[in-house]
């Protein structure tokens, strides 16, 4: 039976990057993927931050499947009929130098897996990993289709369910508090319509996030829109605990978002071509015991490397960073001839230095994201106040202070509003 230096489970961003890096480092690497083709089970469509790709893949724009580079950012609040938003448009540099881009994971994952295969990794798609091989307290391979495939170590990039990580003893059962639920629709619209309605040129993209309606004013939940090359991705990210308590249907919520007057102006004449749902990691422990084992490393979504700031969602760049760090740790362990936990601990040290501080900072926003008033009270208050500000009925304008008091009455006290503003300032 053929033996490998490393086996990587999952050909997503973390797994393919790890396989690419290890293969380039001269290791014999097996990359297994459950789907028939890499990206075949990843229906995510959204933004990816460019910095990590530019650092490790150089001029990635030359062949990566980039839909558009993000130059327009929108943050908004909605109620059933109205929307208030802030737009930021940056054209300080060429579009292809923007800090993030829009991609479809089905194409992006295949591109990364091809990089790994081109570097010398053996890619075997359509492979389901049922178990791990443990000898003398260390992981020494995988079991797939009843066959044992041996290796010196295993890099786990299986995704948010973390089934193999649990078998390795690095994760406990996934609880509802450790995930978010994401749903997405892709609306085919055509490049010209997108450029016209979002005020973009061919390579430029837009990304927007909204709170309030239609996420049924659930805390820690919101909706999003991203422009692909010739289609638009819209969706929701919701807290499953909040969703269950409110007894809301997430499919109805995304339909309400699509049919909102603000969105209809952008999507009119479009045709839905894709619907998908997936889980997103949230509040997963980031201790060494959850990330590093004897002959085993946990990366990407399986490690819980995801950030929700409320106005940005980040995961893919952290996954790629974890794949790089895992690969470097394995290459170092290979040189030392030892794959024990201590020999692989440089992986955690990299994350503790480069990734985990960002995740810890994001945890501070949890108090803001779980403040129900931010999602249920402030959106309708702001929209009603702005309606007063910009409406004139011939009787005379209401003073701003009077409008503020009127719209706050019965909703929130001045003291509570000031406390919320101060808390958000400190945590964001």
Secondary structure, DSSP 8 states (H G I E B T S, - for coil): --EEEEEEE--SHHHHHHHHHHHHTT--EEEE-SSSSTTTT---EEEEESHHHHHHHSSGGGTS---EEEEEEEEEEE-SS-EEEEEEE--SS-GGGSSEEEEEHHHHHHHHHHHHHHHT-EEE-S----EEEEETTEEEEEEETTEEEEEEEEEE---TT-HHHHHTTS-----GGGEEEEEEEEEE--HHHHHHHHT--TTEEEEEEEEETTTTT-TT-EEEEEE-SSEEEEEEEEEHHHHHHHT--HHHHHHHHHHSHHHHHHHTT-EEEEEEEEEEE-S---SHHHHEETTEEE-GGGGT--EE-SS-EE-HHHHHHHHHHHHHHHHHHHHHT--SHHHHTHHHHHHHHHTHHHHHHHHTTHHHHT-HHHHHTHHHHHHHHHHHHH---SS----HHHHHHHHHTTT--HHHHHHHHHHHHHH-
